[in-house]
Amino acid sequence: MLKHLRLLLIALLVVPVGINLQAQKKVAKCAPIAVPTPPRPAGQQDVIQLRCAPIPTVRVAFIGLGMRGPGAVSRMTNIPGVEIVALCDVLEKNTKRVNEMLVKKGLPKAQEFYGDTSVWRKVTALPNVDLVYIATDWKHHAVIGVQAMKEGKHVAIEVPAAMTMQEIWDLINTSEKTRKHCMQLENCVYDFFELTTLNMAQQGLFGEILHVEGSYIHNLEEFWGAYWNNWRLDYNRKHRGDIYATHGMGPACQLLNIHRGDKMNYLVSMDTKAVSIPEYLKRTTGEDVKDFKNGDHTMTMIRTEMGKTIQIQHNVATPRPYSRMYQLTGTKGFANKYPFEGYALSKGQVGSDVTPNHENLSGHDFVSADVKKALMEKYKHPIHKLLEEKAKQVGGHGGMDFIMDYRLIYCLQNGLPLDMDVYDLAEWCCLAPLSAISLENNSAPVAIPDFTRGGWKKLKKLEFAQ
C-alpha cells in the first residue's frame, strides 16, 4: 500500500513539471508581435552619413515659442553664421516677446507669424529659410517636419519628434526622398558625463558594453499647467506607454552603436496602474478620472541583434528625485550617473599616467573622487574641449543645449553628416507606440523594425564628424 502511495505521489509531482517544461518550450518559440516595415519607395536610398552642400550662413526659422523655443532662439544668437529670419507661434505675445529679445541683442527683427495652429505652413513655405527649428507641442512635430523637408528645408525637431509609427516612417521616407537632414534635438547626448563616458567606452576602458540603462524620471506636477492648452498632461491621459523615452534612449543607444553595427530586435514593457496624476486632477479640478491611460511608472527592456540589453524607465508622476539613470555595464567596467556619479573598473584598467593609486582600484567599488576627476580630464571628448567653456556661459541645461545647437549649425555650415540622423530619431521615439503594443498585450515581446532597412551594417561605430 505504501509503495503504491509513493508511486502516486511521484507521478503527481513529475507530471506537472513535464507539462511546465513543455509549456516553457512553446513560450520560448513564440515570436515577438510583428510590426510592419514598409518597403523603401522606389528610387530612394538611405541617408546614413548624409552630406549636403555647405551652408556658410544658416538662415533659421523657429516654430513654437512657448517653453523650449525662446531659449533656442537665444542660444542661436551666440553662434556665428546664423541668421534668425522667422518666428512663429500660435500666440501673438510669444512671437513678439522673442522678437523683442532679438532687438535688445542688437539683431534685426525676424518675420512674425502667429494665429491658428496651421500658421506654421506659411513659415515652411518661405524661400529664405535653410533650417526649420520645431519646438511645438508633440502632436505637431512630425507633420511640420515632413512639410518643411518637402519645401526644401533641413529640420531640427524637439523631443520626441514622432509619436506614432506612421509619423516615424513619414519622417524617414521624406528625409530619404528629399535628401534633407532631419535631426531630433536630443540634448542629453551632449551632457558632460555622458559624452565623456561615451569617449571612454569607445576607447575600450569598460571592455565590451553588455547592458545600458536610461530613464526619464521627473515629477511634473508643478509644471503641468505651464504647457499650452495642457497638451502634455492630456497626452499622458490618453496614451499608455513610454511616451517620452528619448532622454534615456539617446545616450544608451550611442553606447551600443545602434544602427552602426548593431540594431534593436525586440522589446517588452510593463507598467503600474495610474494613481498619482488622477489624484492630482481630482485635487486640482474636482474631476474624477477613471480612464487615465498612462501608469505612474513604465519599464521597458530591449534586446539587440548582438545580444546586448537596454532598460528604459518613464515616471513623471511620483515624487522620485529627477533621474535619467544613465548606466552602463561592461566586461571591464561600470559607469553610473544617477543618483551617484561614478565609475568602477577592473584592476589594471587605469594607467599610471592617470593616478599613482591605480593598483588600489577594485571592481566592486567606485573609484575615488580624484581618480574620477583624472579620468574625466583624460577622456574629455574633443567636442567638450572646444565648447565646454562657451557652453557653460551660454547655458541651456548646464550647457548641453548650446553644444547641441552649435554642433547642428557647425555640421550644416561645413557640409558634414549630423551627429544624430533620422534613424536615431526613429529608434529613440519608437518606444512610444511599441511599448503601448506590449502593454496592451500583457507585456508580450514586440519586434522593433529595422528603420535603416538593412543599412545598420554599413558602419562600425558612432563617429562625430569634425
Buried (B, 14 or more C-beta within 10 A) or exposed (E): EEEEEEEEEEEEEEEEEEEEEEEEEEEEEEEBBEBEBEEBEEEBEBBBBBBBEEBEEBBBBBBBBBBBBBBBBBBBBBBEEBBBBBBBBBEEEBBBBBBEBBEEEEBEEBBBBBBEEEBBBEBBEBEEBBBBBBBBBBBBBBBBBBBBBEBEBBBBBBBBBBBBBEBBBBBBBBBBBBEBBBBBBBBBBBBBBBBBBBBBBBEEBBBEBBBBBBBBBBBBBEEBEEBBEEBBBBBBBEBBBBBBBBBBBBBBBBBBBBBBBBBBBBBBBBBBEBBBBBEBBEEEEEEEBEEBBBBBBBBBBBBBBBEBBBBBBBBBBBEBEEBBBBBBBBEBBBBBBBEEBBBBBBEEBBEEEBBEBBEEBEEEEBBBEEBBEBBBEBBBBEBBEBBBEBBEEBBBBBBBBBBBBBBBBBBBBEEBBBBBBBBBBBBBBBBBBBBBBBBBEEBBBBBBBBBBBEBBBEBEEBEBBE
